[in-house]
Amino acid sequence: MQASEVEEIIKQQIEKVEVKVQSDGSHYQVIAIGDVFSGLSPVKKQQLIYGCLNKHIMDGTIHAVIIKTYTPEEWL
């Protein structure tokens, strides 16, 4: 799966989020920026992203993922 495909999967499920994904095959690093993360605990932020990708993690398409989430204010 291409990094751009992972970006689209997340963007389709979480509104108004900017997503940047880097990949070396089955390992991905996701950076997500959006107001949706405001007020959420670090665990809840990661759960939002994992929820989008869970199907692909379970079937082995995505082997490992590192997730970093930010509000727009945190990103600046």
Secondary structure, DSSP 8 states (H G I E B T S, - for coil): --HHHHHHHHHHHSTT-EEEEEESSSEEEEEEE-GGGTT--HHHHHHHHHHHHHHHHHTTS--EEEEEEE-HHHH-
